[in-house]
Amino acid sequence: MQAHCRLTGHDKIHYIGHGMGATAFFVMADERPEYNELTIMANMMGPVASTEHINSPIRYLKPLVKAMHVSDCTVLGMGAMGTPWNFGIF
């Protein structure tokens, strides 16, 4: 991150992580909190993370989201490779 800031001349970055990249960012943010100051926003797609120990009130939405995800994926065909849903068209 520091090298990226030096090369681009920017003080902070926007981070986009998918899968393992999202997980790596979570670990880095926890282990090296000084890097959090270099991050404007971190967007995670498909993070390998658990909400099992979350303390936020949002934990009450977990059962609803899980039910919606299963029904939406089944009915709409989301998650199938090559569908318009995967490419952000809809």
N, CA, C and O atoms as a DFTB+ gen file, in Angstrom:
360 C
 N C O
     1  1       0.821      -1.179       0.000
     2  2       0.000       0.000       0.000
     3  2       0.868       1.247       0.000
     4  3       0.566       2.218      -0.694
     5  1       1.930       1.224       0.764
     6  2       2.803       2.388       0.801
     7  2       3.459       2.609      -0.559
     8  3       3.588       3.746      -1.013
     9  1       3.872       1.520      -1.207
    10  2       4.493       1.638      -2.523
    11  2       3.493       2.187      -3.535
    12  3       3.842       3.016      -4.377
    13  1       2.264       1.727      -3.450
    14  2       1.221       2.224      -4.365
    15  2       1.014       3.721      -4.166
    16  3       0.909       4.468      -5.139
    17  1       0.955       4.154      -2.936
    18  2       0.782       5.587      -2.644
    19  2       1.971       6.388      -3.164
    20  3       1.798       7.476      -3.713
    21  1       3.180       5.850      -2.992
    22  2       4.369       6.544      -3.511
    23  2       4.327       6.651      -5.031
    24  3       4.605       7.710      -5.595
    25  1       3.979       5.548      -5.690
    26  2       3.969       5.524      -7.153
    27  2       2.890       6.414      -7.757
    28  3       3.117       7.057      -8.782
    29  1       1.729       6.455      -7.134
    30  2       0.617       7.231      -7.691
    31  2       0.588       8.666      -7.189
    32  3      -0.040       9.526      -7.806
    33  1       1.259       8.930      -6.080
    34  2       1.231      10.265      -5.509
    35  2       0.007      10.533      -4.645
    36  3      -0.192      11.654      -4.177
    37  1      -0.804       9.519      -4.436
    38  2      -1.985       9.659      -3.587
    39  2      -1.633       9.299      -2.152
    40  3      -0.749       8.480      -1.900
    41  1      -2.344       9.928      -1.211
    42  2      -2.101       9.643       0.200
    43  2      -2.842       8.406       0.683
    44  3      -2.391       7.728       1.606
    45  1      -3.989       8.108       0.052
    46  2      -4.835       6.993       0.476
    47  2      -5.351       6.237      -0.749
    48  3      -5.292       6.734      -1.873
    49  1      -5.851       5.036      -0.509
    50  2      -6.349       4.214      -1.613
    51  2      -7.763       3.706      -1.333
    52  3      -8.230       3.698      -0.194
    53  1      -8.423       3.287      -2.403
    54  2      -9.658       2.507      -2.330
    55  2      -9.221       1.075      -2.604
    56  3      -8.500       0.821      -3.570
    57  1      -9.643       0.151      -1.776
    58  2      -9.243      -1.244      -1.936
    59  2     -10.443      -2.064      -2.383
    60  3     -11.536      -1.923      -1.834
    61  1     -10.242      -2.914      -3.373
    62  2     -11.276      -3.852      -3.806
    63  2     -10.676      -5.246      -3.701
    64  3      -9.653      -5.542      -4.319
    65  1     -11.315      -6.091      -2.919
    66  2     -10.813      -7.447      -2.744
    67  2     -11.886      -8.469      -3.061
    68  3     -13.068      -8.251      -2.796
    69  1     -11.462      -9.585      -3.631
    70  2     -12.396     -10.677      -3.930
    71  2     -11.825     -11.965      -3.355
    72  3     -10.663     -12.301      -3.582
    73  1     -12.650     -12.670      -2.616
    74  2     -12.233     -13.968      -2.060
    75  2     -11.036     -13.834      -1.146
    76  3     -11.105     -13.197      -0.094
    77  1      -9.930     -14.449      -1.563
    78  2      -8.713     -14.447      -0.754
    79  2      -8.152     -13.030      -0.576
    80  3      -7.569     -12.724       0.465
    81  1      -8.325     -12.164      -1.586
    82  2      -7.865     -10.776      -1.468
    83  2      -8.623     -10.029      -0.390
    84  3      -8.049      -9.197       0.312
    85  1      -9.908     -10.318      -0.250
    86  2     -10.712      -9.703       0.808
    87  2     -10.253     -10.209       2.174
    88  3     -10.119      -9.435       3.122
    89  1     -10.016     -11.504       2.261
    90  2      -9.559     -12.095       3.512
    91  2      -8.188     -11.542       3.901
    92  3      -7.946     -11.241       5.070
    93  1      -7.299     -11.409       2.929
    94  2      -5.964     -10.864       3.197
    95  2      -6.071      -9.443       3.744
    96  3      -5.321      -9.064       4.644
    97  1      -7.001      -8.657       3.202
    98  2      -7.176      -7.297       3.698
    99  2      -7.664      -7.309       5.145
   100  3      -7.174      -6.534       5.966
   101  1      -8.624      -8.180       5.467
   102  2      -9.123      -8.265       6.840
   103  2      -7.981      -8.587       7.813
   104  3      -7.875      -7.984       8.881
   105  1      -7.142      -9.535       7.433
   106  2      -6.017      -9.926       8.283
   107  2      -5.039      -8.766       8.422
   108  3      -4.586      -8.458       9.525
   109  1      -4.712      -8.121       7.297
   110  2      -3.789      -6.998       7.321
   111  2      -4.331      -5.855       8.184
   112  3      -3.584      -5.252       8.954
   113  1      -5.624      -5.557       8.056
   114  2      -6.232      -4.474       8.827
   115  2      -6.201      -4.770      10.326
   116  3      -6.092      -3.856      11.144
   117  1      -6.295      -6.043      10.674
   118  2      -6.252      -6.420      12.083
   119  2      -4.823      -6.453      12.615
   120  3      -4.549      -5.955      13.707
   121  1      -3.922      -7.038      11.845
   122  2      -2.538      -7.198      12.289
   123  2      -1.716      -5.916      12.183
   124  3      -0.800      -5.699      12.977
   125  1      -2.037      -5.068      11.208
   126  2      -1.283      -3.830      10.974
   127  2      -2.246      -2.652      10.923
   128  3      -2.467      -2.099       9.846
   129  1      -2.826      -2.251      12.050
   130  2      -3.847      -1.197      12.063
   131  2      -3.368       0.139      11.495
   132  3      -4.190       0.972      11.114
   133  1      -2.067       0.353      11.432
   134  2      -1.568       1.602      10.849
   135  2      -1.920       1.719       9.361
   136  3      -1.998       2.826       8.828
   137  1      -2.128       0.601       8.702
   138  2      -2.520       0.629       7.290
   139  2      -3.970       1.077       7.103
   140  3      -4.351       1.498       6.011
   141  1      -4.767       0.989       8.147
   142  2      -6.152       1.463       8.048
   143  2      -6.202       2.952       7.730
   144  3      -7.148       3.428       7.101
   145  1      -5.187       3.680       8.163
   146  2      -5.123       5.112       7.886
   147  2      -4.887       5.401       6.402
   148  3      -5.173       6.502       5.933
   149  1      -4.369       4.421       5.665
   150  2      -4.107       4.596       4.235
   151  2      -5.309       4.215       3.372
   152  3      -5.275       4.391       2.154
   153  1      -6.352       3.702       3.981
   154  2      -7.500       3.186       3.248
   155  2      -8.689       4.134       3.363
   156  3      -9.138       4.447       4.465
   157  1      -9.196       4.589       2.210
   158  2     -10.402       5.415       2.188
   159  2     -11.617       4.513       2.341
   160  3     -12.489       4.751       3.176
   161  1     -11.654       3.474       1.516
   162  2     -12.773       2.543       1.523
   163  2     -12.275       1.176       1.064
   164  3     -11.428       1.076       0.176
   165  1     -12.811       0.132       1.678
   166  2     -12.486      -1.232       1.273
   167  2     -13.780      -1.919       0.862
   168  3     -14.702      -2.051       1.666
   169  1     -13.847      -2.355      -0.384
   170  2     -15.023      -3.059      -0.904
   171  2     -14.667      -4.524      -1.062
   172  3     -13.713      -4.871      -1.757
   173  1     -15.439      -5.379      -0.412
   174  2     -15.158      -6.806      -0.433
   175  2     -16.241      -7.557      -1.198
   176  3     -17.434      -7.415      -0.928
   177  1     -15.801      -8.345      -2.140
   178  2     -16.718      -9.182      -2.926
   179  2     -16.379     -10.631      -2.626
   180  3     -15.252     -11.077      -2.843
   181  1     -17.347     -11.347      -2.133
   182  2     -17.123     -12.760      -1.818
   183  2     -16.072     -12.967      -0.751
   184  3     -15.216     -13.840      -0.897
   185  1     -16.112     -12.173       0.340
   186  2     -15.078     -12.364       1.354
   187  2     -15.220     -13.706       2.067
   188  3     -16.327     -14.193       2.298
   189  1     -14.103     -14.274       2.400
   190  2     -14.089     -15.508       3.172
   191  2     -14.065     -15.067       4.631
   192  3     -13.005     -14.953       5.247
   193  1     -15.252     -14.824       5.164
   194  2     -15.369     -14.309       6.528
   195  2     -16.609     -14.901       7.171
   196  3     -17.517     -15.373       6.487
   197  1     -16.633     -14.869       8.468
   198  2     -17.764     -15.404       9.210
   199  2     -18.415     -14.304      10.034
   200  3     -17.736     -13.405      10.530
   201  1     -19.724     -14.380      10.177
   202  2     -20.437     -13.420      11.020
   203  2     -20.861     -14.074      12.333
   204  3     -21.723     -13.559      13.046
   205  1     -20.253     -15.199      12.638
   206  2     -20.656     -15.971      13.821
   207  2     -20.500     -15.188      15.122
   208  3     -21.334     -15.317      16.019
   209  1     -19.455     -14.384      15.240
   210  2     -19.188     -13.678      16.495
   211  2     -19.480     -12.184      16.394
   212  3     -18.967     -11.403      17.196
   213  1     -20.283     -11.778      15.437
   214  2     -20.583     -10.360      15.247
   215  2     -21.452      -9.845      16.400
   216  3     -22.366     -10.543      16.839
   217  1     -21.180      -8.649      16.885
   218  2     -21.935      -8.069      17.986
   219  2     -22.955      -7.033      17.528
   220  3     -23.817      -6.622      18.306
   221  1     -22.863      -6.618      16.297
   222  2     -23.747      -5.582      15.764
   223  2     -25.187      -6.088      15.673
   224  3     -25.417      -7.287      15.510
   225  1     -26.161      -5.169      15.779
   226  2     -27.568      -5.571      15.610
   227  2     -27.852      -6.174      14.228
   228  3     -28.874      -6.833      14.041
   229  1     -26.976      -5.956      13.285
   230  2     -27.183      -6.511      11.942
   231  2     -27.191      -8.040      11.969
   232  3     -27.647      -8.676      11.018
   233  1     -26.692      -8.628      13.049
   234  2     -26.679     -10.098      13.149
   235  2     -28.083     -10.683      13.073
   236  3     -28.252     -11.843      12.696
   237  1     -29.094      -9.886      13.429
   238  2     -30.468     -10.386      13.384
   239  2     -30.978     -10.543      11.949
   240  3     -31.995     -11.199      11.722
   241  1     -30.281      -9.949      10.988
   242  2     -30.672     -10.076       9.578
   243  2     -30.104     -11.334       8.927
   244  3     -30.548     -11.733       7.850
   245  1     -29.135     -11.949       9.571
   246  2     -28.458     -13.110       8.985
   247  2     -29.416     -14.205       8.510
   248  3     -29.267     -14.674       7.382
   249  1     -30.398     -14.636       9.320
   250  2     -31.306     -15.686       8.841
   251  2     -32.123     -15.243       7.628
   252  3     -32.402     -16.047       6.739
   253  1     -32.503     -13.976       7.592
   254  2     -33.284     -13.472       6.462
   255  2     -32.460     -13.439       5.184
   256  3     -32.935     -13.834       4.119
   257  1     -31.226     -12.968       5.293
   258  2     -30.352     -12.886       4.130
   259  2     -30.063     -14.267       3.587
   260  3     -30.060     -14.477       2.374
   261  1     -29.824     -15.197       4.472
   262  2     -29.542     -16.573       4.050
   263  2     -30.737     -17.158       3.298
   264  3     -30.559     -17.788       2.256
   265  1     -31.945     -16.959       3.808
   266  2     -33.146     -17.464       3.144
   267  2     -33.360     -16.785       1.800
   268  3     -33.711     -17.446       0.822
   269  1     -33.152     -15.466       1.737
   270  2     -33.325     -14.726       0.482
   271  2     -32.306     -15.178      -0.545
   272  3     -32.642     -15.340      -1.718
   273  1     -31.071     -15.383      -0.127
   274  2     -30.007     -15.779      -1.045
   275  2     -30.314     -17.126      -1.699
   276  3     -30.167     -17.291      -2.910
   277  1     -30.737     -18.072      -0.888
   278  2     -31.037     -19.402      -1.424
   279  2     -32.195     -19.324      -2.411
   280  3     -32.123     -19.907      -3.493
   281  1     -33.268     -18.607      -2.053
   282  2     -34.421     -18.554      -2.947
   283  2     -34.109     -17.736      -4.197
   284  3     -34.526     -18.125      -5.288
   285  1     -33.396     -16.624      -4.080
   286  2     -33.060     -15.814      -5.247
   287  2     -32.161     -16.576      -6.204
   288  3     -32.362     -16.533      -7.418
   289  1     -31.171     -17.275      -5.662
   290  2     -30.245     -18.010      -6.519
   291  2     -30.954     -19.126      -7.260
   292  3     -30.645     -19.410      -8.418
   293  1     -31.894     -19.752      -6.596
   294  2     -32.614     -20.857      -7.226
   295  2     -33.566     -20.345      -8.287
   296  3     -33.597     -20.870      -9.400
   297  1     -34.338     -19.333      -7.957
   298  2     -35.357     -18.825      -8.876
   299  2     -34.750     -18.041     -10.029
   300  3     -35.165     -18.211     -11.175
   301  1     -33.782     -17.193      -9.744
   302  2     -33.233     -16.311     -10.765
   303  2     -32.029     -16.888     -11.497
   304  3     -31.579     -16.316     -12.490
   305  1     -31.506     -18.003     -11.027
   306  2     -30.344     -18.597     -11.681
   307  2     -29.053     -17.876     -11.341
   308  3     -28.053     -18.038     -12.040
   309  1     -29.058     -17.089     -10.288
   310  2     -27.846     -16.366      -9.909
   311  2     -26.784     -17.346      -9.449
   312  3     -27.079     -18.383      -8.854
   313  1     -25.545     -16.991      -9.739
   314  2     -24.438     -17.839      -9.332
   315  2     -24.036     -18.819     -10.422
   316  3     -22.965     -19.422     -10.350
   317  1     -24.882     -18.984     -11.427
   318  2     -24.525     -19.863     -12.531
   319  2     -23.540     -19.128     -13.437
   320  3     -23.774     -17.975     -13.800
   321  1     -22.473     -19.769     -13.795
   322  2     -21.446     -19.131     -14.610
   323  2     -22.013     -18.686     -15.951
   324  3     -22.695     -19.449     -16.636
   325  1     -21.727     -17.459     -16.310
   326  2     -22.135     -16.960     -17.618
   327  2     -23.494     -16.294     -17.644
   328  3     -23.901     -15.800     -18.695
   329  1     -24.215     -16.259     -16.531
   330  2     -25.509     -15.584     -16.526
   331  2     -25.297     -14.074     -16.431
   332  3     -24.264     -13.633     -15.928
   333  1     -26.255     -13.273     -16.906
   334  2     -26.116     -11.820     -16.808
   335  2     -25.941     -11.336     -15.375
   336  3     -25.356     -10.277     -15.147
   337  1     -26.450     -12.110     -14.392
   338  2     -26.345     -11.705     -12.996
   339  2     -24.890     -11.634     -12.558
   340  3     -24.528     -10.766     -11.764
   341  1     -24.054     -12.532     -13.060
   342  2     -22.647     -12.556     -12.670
   343  2     -21.869     -11.356     -13.172
   344  3     -20.847     -10.992     -12.590
   345  1     -22.335     -10.744     -14.230
   346  2     -21.567      -9.668     -14.844
   347  2     -22.119      -8.291     -14.536
   348  3     -21.706      -7.313     -15.160
   349  1     -23.041      -8.185     -13.591
   350  2     -23.549      -6.895     -13.167
   351  2     -24.433      -6.200     -14.193
   352  3     -24.618      -4.985     -14.125
   353  1     -24.978      -6.953     -15.140
   354  2     -25.852      -6.344     -16.161
   355  2     -27.196      -5.991     -15.569
   356  3     -27.798      -4.989     -15.955
   357  1     -27.682      -6.802     -14.630
   358  2     -28.976      -6.536     -13.995
   359  2     -28.780      -6.137     -12.570
   360  3     -29.753      -5.871     -11.864
